[in-house]
Amino acid sequence: MTGYQHREIIPPDQFRQQVRVHIVDAVQRLDAQASHASLAMLDDGERDLWVHALARKGGWILCGPDIASIKFGVLNGYKDRLISLEALLSAIGHKPKRKLQEHQTAKWLGHQIAQIQLDEQFRKLK
């Protein structure tokens, strides 16, 4: 897939007014990986997202259907901070105009989390 399905293009100036970009530097990456070696298994974007999230104070949630990222979250005790796009939109009272894709649903995320937990239990039994 090309990654461009159903994408809305937002003008860069408008985007910068609405979104805050948090830069993650090499020192932050190394600090996080000292505690969570499995961060190295994630692609650069997912790794930096987790590095930033792990350094945040207070509450945070992570919404993203990347299986490796979900696995990292589950295996490192952050399962309760993972949320589907469906659940996030519902929580803020937004009803999407079109049906969400399967990987954006709470059911899909719940299945992925359960499968990761089951796989981990089997791995421990070996």
Disulfide bonds with the S-S distance in Angstrom:
none
